[in-house]
Amino acid sequence: MKNKHEGGLVFSTEQGRMCPGCRQPVTACECKNSAPATGDGVVRLSRETKGRKGKGVTLITGIPLAEKELKAYAKTLKAKCGTGGTVKDGVVEIQGDHRDLLLPLLQQKGWTVKKAGG
């Protein structure tokens, strides 16, 4: 566990979000700490309604792309589905249930894709 004095600045009212590694603003990060998350190599498609007042969204987790590439790829996926969505913490959220449409699109990229959940 890190010592209390070794903690890094996370947010600044002047700069916004800060990188804990180099203590620079995330937009000017020198250590490039935003590398893609390494998981088990499987992209998972799931549908969730929790916390969305009954509205369903399709969640895509495990995409092995860096943050900027992930946002650009999410934009193309949203355009293919014809709906809105967002990227939060490396998880792509697309409004509505589009698992059947997204499955072949993700497989075309050469990734192993699994439907998760019901």
C-alpha positions as a Markdown table, in Angstrom:
| # | Residue | x | y | z |
|---|---|---|---|---|
| 1 | Met | 0.0 | 0.0 | 0.0 |
| 2 | Lys | 1.3 | 3.5 | -0.9 |
| 3 | Asn | 2.3 | 5.8 | 1.8 |
| 4 | Lys | 0.0 | 8.8 | 2.4 |
| 5 | His | 2.7 | 11.2 | 1.3 |
| 6 | Glu | 3.4 | 9.4 | -2.0 |
| 7 | Gly | -0.1 | 10.1 | -3.4 |
| 8 | Gly | -0.5 | 12.1 | -6.6 |
| 9 | Leu | -2.7 | 15.0 | -7.6 |
| 10 | Val | -5.8 | 13.7 | -9.4 |
| 11 | Phe | -7.7 | 16.9 | -10.2 |
| 12 | Ser | -6.8 | 20.6 | -10.3 |
| 13 | Thr | -9.4 | 23.4 | -10.7 |
| 14 | Glu | -7.0 | 25.2 | -13.1 |
| 15 | Gln | -5.9 | 22.2 | -15.2 |
| 16 | Gly | -8.7 | 19.6 | -14.8 |
| 17 | Arg | -7.8 | 15.9 | -14.6 |
| 18 | Met | -4.2 | 15.2 | -13.8 |
| 19 | Cys | -2.1 | 12.1 | -14.6 |
| 20 | Pro | -1.0 | 10.5 | -11.3 |
| 21 | Gly | 2.3 | 9.2 | -12.9 |
| 22 | Cys | 3.8 | 12.4 | -14.3 |
| 23 | Arg | 1.5 | 14.9 | -12.5 |
| 24 | Gln | 0.8 | 16.7 | -15.7 |
| 25 | Pro | -2.7 | 17.4 | -17.2 |
| 26 | Val | -4.1 | 14.3 | -18.9 |
| 27 | Thr | -4.1 | 16.1 | -22.2 |
| 28 | Ala | -0.3 | 16.8 | -21.9 |
| 29 | Cys | 0.7 | 13.6 | -20.2 |
| 30 | Glu | 4.3 | 12.7 | -20.6 |
| 31 | Cys | 4.3 | 9.1 | -19.3 |
| 32 | Lys | 1.4 | 8.1 | -21.6 |
| 33 | Asn | -0.3 | 6.2 | -18.8 |
| 34 | Ser | -3.4 | 5.8 | -21.0 |
| 35 | Ala | -2.3 | 2.5 | -22.5 |
| 36 | Pro | -5.1 | 0.1 | -23.4 |
| 37 | Ala | -6.1 | -2.1 | -20.5 |
| 38 | Thr | -4.8 | -5.6 | -20.8 |
| 39 | Gly | -7.5 | -8.1 | -20.0 |
| 40 | Asp | -8.1 | -11.7 | -21.1 |
| 41 | Gly | -8.3 | -10.7 | -24.8 |
| 42 | Val | -12.1 | -11.2 | -25.0 |
| 43 | Val | -14.5 | -8.4 | -26.0 |
| 44 | Arg | -17.8 | -8.8 | -24.2 |
| 45 | Leu | -21.2 | -7.6 | -25.3 |
| 46 | Ser | -23.8 | -7.2 | -22.6 |
| 47 | Arg | -27.1 | -5.4 | -22.1 |
| 48 | Glu | -27.9 | -3.5 | -18.9 |
| 49 | Thr | -30.7 | -1.4 | -17.5 |
| 50 | Lys | -29.5 | -0.8 | -14.0 |
| 51 | Gly | -29.4 | 2.8 | -12.9 |
| 52 | Arg | -31.0 | 4.0 | -16.2 |
| 53 | Lys | -34.7 | 4.2 | -15.3 |
| 54 | Gly | -35.5 | 1.1 | -17.2 |
| 55 | Lys | -33.8 | 2.2 | -20.4 |
| 56 | Gly | -31.5 | -0.5 | -21.9 |
| 57 | Val | -28.0 | 0.1 | -23.1 |
| 58 | Thr | -25.5 | -2.2 | -24.8 |
| 59 | Leu | -22.1 | -2.4 | -23.0 |
| 60 | Ile | -19.0 | -3.3 | -24.8 |
| 61 | Thr | -16.0 | -4.1 | -22.6 |
| 62 | Gly | -12.5 | -5.4 | -23.2 |
| 63 | Ile | -11.8 | -3.6 | -26.5 |
| 64 | Pro | -8.0 | -3.5 | -26.7 |
| 65 | Leu | -7.6 | 0.1 | -27.9 |
| 66 | Ala | -6.1 | 3.3 | -26.3 |
| 67 | Glu | -8.5 | 6.0 | -25.1 |
| 68 | Lys | -8.5 | 8.2 | -28.3 |
| 69 | Glu | -8.8 | 5.2 | -30.6 |
| 70 | Leu | -11.6 | 3.8 | -28.5 |
| 71 | Lys | -13.6 | 7.0 | -28.7 |
| 72 | Ala | -13.1 | 7.1 | -32.5 |
| 73 | Tyr | -14.2 | 3.5 | -32.9 |
| 74 | Ala | -17.2 | 4.0 | -30.6 |
| 75 | Lys | -18.3 | 6.9 | -32.8 |
| 76 | Thr | -18.3 | 4.5 | -35.8 |
| 77 | Leu | -20.2 | 1.9 | -33.9 |
| 78 | Lys | -22.8 | 4.5 | -32.8 |
| 79 | Ala | -23.2 | 5.6 | -36.4 |
| 80 | Lys | -23.7 | 2.0 | -37.6 |
| 81 | Cys | -26.4 | 1.5 | -34.9 |
| 82 | Gly | -28.0 | 4.9 | -35.5 |
| 83 | Thr | -28.1 | 5.8 | -31.8 |
| 84 | Gly | -26.2 | 7.7 | -29.2 |
| 85 | Gly | -23.8 | 6.5 | -26.6 |
| 86 | Thr | -20.6 | 7.3 | -24.7 |
| 87 | Val | -17.3 | 5.9 | -23.5 |
| 88 | Lys | -16.9 | 5.6 | -19.7 |
| 89 | Asp | -13.7 | 4.1 | -18.1 |
| 90 | Gly | -12.9 | 2.1 | -21.2 |
| 91 | Val | -16.5 | 0.7 | -21.6 |
| 92 | Val | -18.5 | 1.7 | -24.6 |
| 93 | Glu | -22.2 | 2.3 | -23.9 |
| 94 | Ile | -24.6 | 2.4 | -26.8 |
| 95 | Gln | -28.2 | 3.2 | -26.3 |
| 96 | Gly | -30.6 | 0.4 | -27.0 |
| 97 | Asp | -30.1 | -3.4 | -27.5 |
| 98 | His | -27.8 | -3.7 | -30.5 |
| 99 | Arg | -25.9 | -6.9 | -29.6 |
| 100 | Asp | -26.9 | -8.8 | -32.7 |
| 101 | Leu | -25.8 | -5.9 | -34.9 |
| 102 | Leu | -22.5 | -5.2 | -33.1 |
| 103 | Leu | -21.3 | -8.8 | -32.9 |
| 104 | Pro | -20.2 | -9.2 | -36.5 |
| 105 | Leu | -18.8 | -5.7 | -36.6 |
| 106 | Leu | -16.5 | -6.5 | -33.7 |
| 107 | Gln | -15.6 | -9.9 | -35.1 |
| 108 | Gln | -14.5 | -8.2 | -38.4 |
| 109 | Lys | -11.7 | -6.5 | -36.4 |
| 110 | Gly | -10.3 | -9.9 | -35.5 |
| 111 | Trp | -11.3 | -9.9 | -31.9 |
| 112 | Thr | -12.8 | -12.8 | -29.9 |
| 113 | Val | -16.3 | -11.6 | -29.0 |
| 114 | Lys | -18.8 | -13.1 | -26.5 |
| 115 | Lys | -22.3 | -12.2 | -25.5 |
| 116 | Ala | -22.3 | -11.8 | -21.8 |
| 117 | Gly | -25.4 | -11.9 | -19.6 |
| 118 | Gly | -29.0 | -12.9 | -20.6 |
